[in-house]
Amino acid sequence: MFNSVFRRISLGVLLLMVGTIPALIASEEVKWEKTLEDSIAKAAKIGKPMMMDFYTDW
């Protein structure tokens, strides 16, 4: 019985590792621009949309 439980746990851990390691390797870091003008120019140049996020702690 112990052998069967150990195999199931091992298989679960293996599947978890196989599923998460490629996602961690492929993730990219966000590269921030210095100014809004630089960001707009870069987005227009490469043809990708730009996201802006505003918030406040009033």
C-alpha distances in whole Angstrom, upper triangle without the diagonal:
4,5,5,6,9,10,11,13,14,16,17,19,20,21,23,25,26,27,29,30,33,34,35,37,39,40,44,45,48,51,54,58,61,63,63,65,63,60,62,64,61,59,62,62,59,59,56,56,56,54,56,54,57,56,57,57,60
4,5,5,6,9,10,11,12,14,15,16,18,20,21,22,24,26,27,28,31,32,33,34,37,38,41,43,46,49,52,55,58,60,61,63,61,58,60,62,59,57,60,60,57,57,54,54,54,52,54,52,55,54,55,55,58
4,6,5,6,9,10,10,12,14,15,16,18,20,21,22,24,26,27,29,31,31,33,35,36,40,42,45,48,51,55,57,60,60,62,60,57,59,61,57,56,59,59,55,56,53,53,53,52,54,52,55,54,56,55,59
4,5,5,6,9,10,11,12,14,15,17,18,20,21,23,25,26,28,30,30,32,34,35,39,41,44,47,50,54,57,59,59,61,59,56,58,59,56,55,58,58,54,54,51,51,52,50,52,51,53,53,54,54,57
4,5,5,6,9,10,11,12,14,15,17,18,20,21,23,24,27,28,28,30,33,34,37,39,42,45,48,51,54,56,56,59,57,54,56,57,54,53,56,56,52,53,50,50,50,48,50,48,50,50,51,51,54
4,5,5,6,9,10,11,12,14,15,16,18,20,21,22,25,26,27,28,31,32,35,37,40,43,46,50,52,55,55,57,55,52,55,56,53,51,55,55,51,51,48,49,49,47,49,47,50,49,51,50,54
4,5,5,6,9,10,10,12,14,15,16,18,20,21,23,25,26,27,29,31,34,36,39,43,46,49,52,54,54,57,54,52,54,55,52,50,53,53,49,50,47,47,48,46,48,47,50,49,51,51,54
4,5,5,6,9,10,11,12,14,15,16,18,20,22,23,24,26,28,29,33,35,38,41,44,48,50,53,52,55,53,50,52,53,50,48,51,51,48,48,45,45,45,44,46,44,47,47,49,48,52
4,5,5,6,9,10,11,12,14,15,17,18,21,22,22,24,26,27,31,33,36,39,42,45,48,50,50,53,51,48,50,51,48,47,50,50,46,47,44,44,44,42,44,42,45,44,46,46,49
4,5,5,6,9,10,11,12,14,15,16,19,21,21,22,25,26,30,32,35,38,41,44,47,50,50,52,50,47,49,50,47,46,49,49,45,46,43,43,43,42,44,43,45,45,47,47,50
4,5,5,6,9,10,10,12,14,15,18,19,20,22,24,25,29,31,34,37,40,44,47,49,49,51,49,46,48,49,46,44,47,47,43,44,41,41,42,40,43,42,44,44,47,47,50
4,5,5,6,9,10,11,12,14,17,17,18,20,22,23,27,29,32,35,38,41,44,46,46,49,47,44,46,47,44,42,45,45,42,42,39,39,39,38,40,39,41,41,43,43,47
4,5,5,6,9,10,11,12,15,16,16,18,20,21,25,27,30,33,36,39,42,45,45,47,45,42,44,46,42,41,44,44,41,41,38,38,38,37,39,37,40,40,42,42,45
4,5,5,6,9,10,11,13,15,15,17,19,21,24,26,30,33,36,39,42,45,45,47,44,42,44,45,41,40,43,43,39,40,37,38,38,37,39,38,41,41,43,44,47
4,5,5,6,9,10,12,13,15,16,18,19,23,26,28,32,35,38,41,43,43,45,43,40,42,43,40,38,41,41,37,38,35,35,36,35,37,36,39,39,42,42,46
4,6,5,6,9,11,11,12,15,16,17,21,23,26,29,32,35,38,40,40,43,40,38,40,41,38,36,39,39,36,36,33,33,34,32,34,33,36,36,38,39,42
4,5,5,6,9,10,10,12,14,16,19,21,24,28,31,34,37,39,40,42,39,37,39,40,37,35,39,38,35,35,33,33,33,32,34,33,36,36,39,39,43
4,6,6,7,9,11,12,13,15,19,22,25,28,31,34,37,40,40,42,39,36,38,39,36,34,37,37,33,34,31,32,33,32,34,34,37,38,40,41,44
4,6,7,7,10,11,12,13,17,20,23,26,29,32,36,38,37,39,37,34,36,37,34,32,35,35,31,32,29,29,30,29,31,31,34,34,37,38,42
4,6,5,6,9,10,11,15,17,20,23,26,29,33,35,35,37,34,32,34,35,32,30,34,33,30,30,28,28,28,27,29,28,31,32,34,35,39
4,5,5,6,9,10,14,16,19,22,25,29,32,34,35,37,34,31,34,35,31,30,33,33,29,30,28,28,29,28,30,30,33,33,36,37,40
4,5,5,6,9,12,15,18,21,24,28,31,33,33,35,32,29,32,32,29,28,31,30,26,27,25,26,26,26,29,29,32,33,36,37,41
4,5,5,6,10,13,16,19,22,25,28,30,30,32,30,27,29,30,27,25,28,28,25,25,23,23,23,23,25,25,28,29,32,34,37
4,6,5,9,11,14,17,20,24,27,29,30,32,29,26,29,30,26,26,29,29,25,26,24,24,24,23,25,25,28,29,31,32,36
4,6,8,11,14,17,20,24,27,29,30,31,28,26,29,29,25,25,28,27,24,25,23,24,24,24,26,26,30,31,34,35,38
4,6,10,13,15,19,22,25,27,27,29,26,24,26,26,23,22,25,24,21,22,20,21,21,21,24,24,28,29,32,34,37
4,7,10,13,16,19,22,24,25,26,24,21,24,24,21,20,24,23,20,21,18,19,19,18,21,21,24,26,29,30,34
4,6,9,12,15,19,21,21,23,20,18,20,21,18,17,21,20,17,19,16,17,16,16,18,19,22,24,27,29,32
4,6,9,13,16,18,19,21,18,16,19,20,17,17,20,20,18,19,17,17,16,15,17,17,20,22,24,26,30
4,6,10,13,15,15,18,15,13,16,17,14,14,18,18,16,17,14,14,12,12,13,14,17,19,22,24,27
4,7,10,12,13,15,12,10,14,15,12,12,16,16,14,16,14,15,12,13,14,15,18,20,22,25,28
4,7,9,10,12,10,8,12,13,11,12,16,16,15,17,15,14,12,12,11,13,15,17,20,22,25
4,6,7,9,6,6,10,10,9,11,14,14,14,16,15,14,11,12,12,14,16,18,21,23,26
4,7,9,7,8,11,12,11,14,16,16,17,19,18,17,14,15,14,15,16,19,20,23,25
4,5,5,6,9,10,11,13,14,16,17,18,17,16,13,14,12,14,15,18,19,22,24
4,5,5,6,9,10,11,12,14,16,16,15,14,10,11,10,12,13,16,18,22,23
4,5,5,6,9,10,11,12,14,15,15,14,12,13,13,15,16,20,22,25,27
4,6,5,6,9,10,10,12,14,14,14,11,14,13,16,18,21,23,27,29
4,5,5,6,9,10,11,12,11,10,8,10,10,13,15,19,21,25,27
4,6,5,6,9,10,10,10,9,7,10,10,14,16,20,23,26,28
4,6,5,6,9,10,11,11,10,13,14,18,20,23,26,29,31
4,5,5,6,8,9,10,9,12,14,17,20,23,26,30,32
4,5,5,6,5,6,6,10,12,15,18,22,25,29,31
4,6,5,7,8,9,13,15,18,21,25,28,31,33
4,6,8,11,11,15,17,21,24,27,30,34,36
4,6,9,11,14,17,20,23,27,30,34,36
4,7,9,13,16,20,23,26,30,33,35
4,7,10,13,16,20,23,27,30,32
4,7,10,13,17,20,24,27,29
4,7,10,13,17,20,24,26
4,7,10,13,17,20,23
4,7,10,14,17,19
4,7,10,14,16
4,7,11,13
4,7,9
4,6
4
